[in-house]
Amino acid sequence: MNRFVVAFSVALLMMLAQNICAEQVCDIQDAILLEKNPVTPQLSTNELKKAIKEGALLVDNRPYKEWAISHIPGAIVVGPKPGTSKALYTSDEEEIKRLVQESGKAVILYCDGIYCGKSKRVAEALLKAGVSKVYRYQLGIPIWRSLGNPTQCELDGIKYIYQNDKTAWFIDSRKAELFAKGSLKTAKNIPSDGVLDGKDVGEIFKAKNDGRLPVDDRNTRIVVFGSNEQEVKRVAEALTKEGFHNVCFYAGDVKDILKLDEEK
């Protein structure tokens, strides 16, 4: 009888959950990871986007090089906690606490996804240090990317990619006439002024057909650079909407990128 009651209760809960989703139209962007006794609250992807727009303090709890190669746009990185190991890497909670106190903002932590323990370790340390408004985006950067969001990369990260990842594609988002005057040797040109809203339209659609995009392997790393942040973000976001899920953009000076061939 007890087994029957338990089985019936589980089935009833599943039916109720399905009914709620049917009525409220559940969105994967609103999902979080189910945890037992979470140390700190989690944010969904939609909640994270809202918090970023509102100016929250977003901290990437990975080592500097990982952050430089690709991070959620707007995220900062701090140094490691003194004495930490590579296997159990932990950001310096004292530095994060200082930043929180200076800004007066809540802090959001993230790292390498649902199995990554870095954010949990830092969250626990911050709570013990007296920081109260601590949140986690436990889905981390892998889910951020898989849900159709580009990442941001820094110059040090791009140098590492250009020197070590021979499969990476570099997209110059400047106008065709500027691209013609000189760019990276391996770069392809997808001018932002030809990118249209929607799927399978405009310059992105053309680039999928004429060899300017790696359509045979959409997990290929793509780095977008150009004249300004608005331009590169437009192209990067359009690429993610076409199923390319390893896209980062560089918001810095294009002159820094054009020097990479000289440094090889």
C-alpha positions as CSV (number, residue, x, y, z in Angstrom):
1,M,0.0,0.0,0.0
2,N,2.8,2.4,0.9
3,R,4.5,1.8,-2.4
4,F,1.3,2.4,-4.2
5,V,0.8,5.7,-2.3
6,V,4.3,6.9,-3.1
7,A,4.0,5.9,-6.8
8,F,0.6,7.6,-7.0
9,S,2.0,10.8,-5.4
10,V,5.0,10.9,-7.8
11,A,2.7,10.4,-10.8
12,L,0.3,13.1,-9.5
13,L,3.2,15.6,-9.0
14,M,4.5,14.9,-12.5
15,M,1.0,15.5,-13.9
16,L,0.7,18.7,-12.0
17,A,4.1,19.9,-13.2
18,Q,3.1,19.1,-16.8
19,N,-0.2,21.0,-16.3
20,I,1.6,24.0,-14.9
21,C,4.1,24.0,-17.8
22,A,1.2,23.7,-20.3
23,E,-0.6,26.6,-18.7
24,Q,2.4,28.9,-18.1
25,V,4.5,27.9,-21.2
26,C,7.7,26.7,-19.5
27,D,10.8,28.2,-21.1
28,I,14.2,26.6,-20.9
29,Q,15.7,30.1,-20.4
30,D,13.9,30.1,-17.0
31,A,15.4,26.8,-15.8
32,I,17.8,26.2,-13.0
33,L,19.7,23.2,-11.7
34,L,17.8,21.2,-9.1
35,E,19.9,21.0,-6.0
36,K,19.5,19.6,-2.5
37,N,20.1,22.1,0.2
38,P,21.7,24.8,-2.0
39,V,24.1,27.1,-0.3
40,T,23.0,30.1,-2.2
41,P,20.1,30.9,-4.6
42,Q,20.5,30.2,-8.3
43,L,19.5,32.5,-11.2
44,S,18.1,31.3,-14.4
45,T,19.5,32.5,-17.7
46,N,16.6,35.1,-18.1
47,E,17.2,36.3,-14.5
48,L,20.9,36.6,-15.2
49,K,20.3,38.7,-18.3
50,K,18.0,41.0,-16.3
51,A,20.6,41.3,-13.5
52,I,23.3,42.1,-16.0
53,K,21.2,44.9,-17.5
54,E,20.6,46.3,-14.0
55,G,24.3,46.4,-13.4
56,A,24.9,43.5,-11.0
57,L,28.4,42.5,-10.1
58,L,29.0,39.4,-12.3
59,V,32.2,37.4,-11.3
60,D,33.7,34.6,-13.4
61,N,35.2,32.1,-11.0
62,R,37.6,30.5,-13.4
63,P,41.3,31.2,-13.9
64,Y,42.3,34.3,-15.9
65,K,43.2,32.6,-19.1
66,E,39.8,30.8,-19.3
67,W,38.1,34.2,-18.7
68,A,40.2,35.9,-21.3
69,I,39.4,33.2,-23.9
70,S,35.6,33.5,-23.4
71,H,33.4,34.8,-20.7
72,I,29.8,36.0,-20.3
73,P,29.7,39.6,-21.5
74,G,30.3,42.0,-18.6
75,A,31.8,39.5,-16.3
76,I,35.0,40.3,-14.3
77,V,37.6,38.0,-13.0
78,V,39.7,38.2,-9.8
79,G,42.9,36.4,-8.9
80,P,43.1,33.0,-7.2
81,K,42.8,32.6,-3.5
82,P,46.4,32.4,-2.0
83,G,47.5,28.8,-1.8
84,T,44.8,27.4,-4.0
85,S,45.6,24.4,-6.3
86,K,44.7,23.9,-10.0
87,A,42.5,21.0,-9.2
88,L,40.5,22.9,-6.5
89,Y,40.8,26.4,-8.0
90,T,39.1,29.1,-6.0
91,S,38.8,32.8,-6.6
92,D,40.0,35.1,-3.9
93,E,36.8,35.7,-1.8
94,E,38.5,38.6,0.0
95,E,38.9,40.5,-3.3
96,I,35.3,39.8,-4.3
97,K,34.1,40.9,-0.8
98,R,36.0,44.2,-1.3
99,L,34.4,44.8,-4.7
100,V,31.0,44.0,-3.2
101,Q,31.5,46.5,-0.4
102,E,32.7,49.2,-2.8
103,S,29.9,48.8,-5.2
104,G,27.1,48.0,-2.8
105,K,25.7,45.5,-5.3
106,A,24.7,41.9,-5.1
107,V,27.2,39.4,-6.5
108,I,26.5,36.7,-9.1
109,L,29.0,33.9,-9.5
110,Y,29.4,31.4,-12.3
111,C,32.0,29.0,-13.7
112,D,32.2,25.9,-16.0
113,G,28.7,24.5,-15.7
114,I,26.5,22.2,-13.7
115,Y,29.3,20.0,-12.4
116,C,31.7,22.8,-11.7
117,G,32.4,23.4,-8.0
118,K,34.3,26.7,-8.1
119,S,31.2,29.0,-7.7
120,K,29.9,26.9,-4.8
121,R,33.2,27.1,-3.0
122,V,33.4,30.8,-3.4
123,A,29.8,31.3,-2.4
124,E,30.3,29.4,0.8
125,A,33.5,31.5,1.6
126,L,31.6,34.7,0.9
127,L,28.8,33.8,3.2
128,K,31.2,33.0,6.0
129,A,32.9,36.3,5.3
130,G,29.6,38.1,5.9
131,V,28.5,38.8,2.4
132,S,24.7,38.2,2.3
133,K,23.6,38.9,-1.3
134,V,25.3,36.1,-3.1
135,Y,23.7,34.3,-6.1
136,R,25.0,31.7,-8.6
137,Y,24.4,31.0,-12.2
138,Q,25.2,27.3,-11.8
139,L,24.3,26.5,-15.4
140,G,27.6,28.3,-16.2
141,I,29.2,29.3,-19.4
142,P,28.5,26.0,-21.3
143,I,24.7,26.4,-20.9
144,W,24.9,30.1,-21.6
145,R,26.4,29.3,-25.0
146,S,24.1,26.4,-25.8
147,L,21.0,28.6,-25.2
148,G,22.1,30.9,-28.0
149,N,24.2,33.5,-26.3
150,P,27.7,34.7,-27.5
151,T,30.6,35.2,-25.2
152,Q,33.1,38.0,-24.9
153,C,36.9,37.5,-25.3
154,E,39.9,39.6,-24.3
155,L,43.1,40.3,-26.3
156,D,45.1,37.8,-24.3
157,G,42.6,35.2,-25.0
158,I,42.5,35.9,-28.7
159,K,46.3,35.7,-28.8
160,Y,46.1,32.3,-27.2
161,I,43.4,31.2,-29.7
162,Y,45.3,32.5,-32.7
163,Q,48.5,30.8,-31.8
164,N,47.1,27.5,-30.5
165,D,43.7,26.7,-32.0
166,K,44.3,26.1,-35.7
167,T,40.6,25.2,-36.2
168,A,39.3,28.6,-35.0
169,W,37.6,30.9,-37.5
170,F,38.0,34.7,-37.3
171,I,35.3,36.9,-38.7
172,D,36.0,40.6,-39.5
173,S,32.7,42.5,-39.1
174,R,33.9,45.7,-40.7
175,K,32.6,47.0,-44.0
176,A,33.9,45.3,-47.1
177,E,36.0,48.3,-48.2
178,L,37.9,48.3,-44.8
179,F,38.4,44.6,-44.9
180,A,39.9,44.9,-48.4
181,K,42.5,47.3,-47.1
182,G,43.8,44.6,-44.7
183,S,42.8,42.1,-42.1
184,L,44.1,38.9,-40.5
185,K,45.4,36.5,-43.0
186,T,42.8,33.8,-42.1
187,A,39.9,36.2,-41.5
188,K,36.6,36.0,-43.4
189,N,34.5,39.1,-43.9
190,I,30.8,39.3,-42.7
191,P,30.0,43.0,-42.7
192,S,27.6,43.9,-39.9
193,D,25.7,46.3,-42.2
194,G,24.6,43.3,-44.2
195,V,23.3,41.3,-41.2
196,L,19.5,41.3,-41.0
197,D,17.1,40.3,-38.2
198,G,15.7,36.8,-38.6
199,K,17.0,33.4,-39.7
200,D,18.4,32.5,-43.1
201,V,18.5,36.0,-44.3
202,G,21.1,38.6,-45.3
203,E,24.8,38.3,-45.1
204,I,24.8,35.4,-42.6
205,F,22.7,33.3,-44.9
206,K,25.1,34.1,-47.8
207,A,28.1,33.3,-45.7
208,K,26.7,29.8,-44.9
209,N,26.6,29.0,-48.6
210,D,29.9,30.6,-49.8
211,G,32.4,29.1,-47.4
212,R,32.7,32.0,-44.9
213,L,31.3,30.0,-42.1
214,P,32.2,26.4,-40.8
215,V,28.8,24.9,-41.5
216,D,30.2,21.3,-41.3
217,D,31.1,21.8,-37.6
218,R,29.0,24.4,-35.8
219,N,31.0,23.7,-32.6
220,T,34.0,25.4,-34.2
221,R,35.3,28.3,-32.3
222,I,34.4,31.6,-34.0
223,V,36.0,34.9,-33.0
224,V,34.3,38.1,-34.2
225,F,36.1,41.4,-34.3
226,G,35.5,44.8,-35.9
227,S,35.2,48.5,-35.7
228,N,33.2,48.8,-32.5
229,E,31.3,46.8,-29.8
230,Q,27.9,47.4,-31.4
231,E,29.1,46.0,-34.7
232,V,30.8,42.9,-33.4
233,K,27.9,42.0,-31.0
234,R,25.4,42.3,-33.9
235,V,27.3,39.7,-35.9
236,A,28.1,37.5,-33.0
237,E,24.5,37.3,-31.8
238,A,23.3,36.7,-35.4
239,L,25.7,33.7,-35.6
240,T,24.4,32.2,-32.4
241,K,20.9,32.4,-33.8
242,E,22.1,30.3,-36.8
243,G,23.2,27.4,-34.5
244,F,26.9,28.3,-34.1
245,H,27.3,27.8,-30.4
246,N,31.0,28.6,-29.7
247,V,31.0,32.3,-30.7
248,C,32.9,35.1,-28.9
249,F,33.3,38.7,-29.8
250,Y,36.1,41.2,-29.1
251,A,34.9,44.7,-28.1
252,G,38.4,46.3,-28.1
253,D,40.4,48.1,-30.7
254,V,40.6,46.3,-34.1
255,K,44.2,47.6,-34.4
256,D,45.2,45.2,-31.7
257,I,43.8,42.2,-33.7
258,L,45.4,43.3,-36.9
259,K,48.9,43.1,-35.2
260,L,48.5,39.3,-34.5
261,D,50.0,38.3,-37.8
262,E,53.1,40.3,-37.0
263,E,53.5,38.5,-33.6
264,K,53.2,34.9,-35.0
